Amino acid sequence: MSEPTPNAPTRKPVRMCVRCDQLTDAPVLVSEVHQNSGPGWNVYACTECAPSFPPLPDVLDLVQDGHRRHMDGAE
């Protein structure tokens, strides 16, 4: 197997902003979409639009909250 050359240029990630639809080479992760079947996907914004989104919740906190509500009989 050939090894990568140390001077090989790396490609910048290019994504479309979910809010303004502009392409950006400095994408910010603003959401994660989870699926029951199949892979989920990430949602990105440009650096100008990213502050308008709430911070990402920790998935483990969401699971614990759902379990707590289930145990309390709310669901």
C-alpha positions, 0 to 999 in steps of 0.5 A, spaced: 500 500 500 502 506 498 503 511 503 501 519 502 506 524 501 507 529 506 506 535 502 500 533 499 495 538 499 489 537 504 482 539 501 478 544 505 471 542 507 465 545 503 458 545 505 452 549 504 449 553 509 442 551 512 440 558 513 443 563 507 444 557 502 451 560 501 457 555 500 462 556 505 469 553 506 469 554 514 462 550 516 460 550 523 456 544 525 449 546 528 445 540 528 445 532 527 439 528 524 439 521 527 435 516 524 432 509 526 434 506 520 440 508 516 445 513 517 443 520 519 446 526 517 449 533 519 447 540 518 452 546 517 451 553 517 456 558 515 460 562 521 456 568 520 449 564 521 451 559 526 450 564 532 443 564 530 442 557 532 442 554 539 447 550 542 447 542 540 444 538 546 448 532 548 445 526 546 446 522 552 442 528 556 436 527 551 436 519 552 436 520 560 431 525 560 426 521 556 428 515 560 426 519 566 419 522 563 418 514 562 419 512 569 415 518 572 409 515 567 409 522 563 409 517 556 
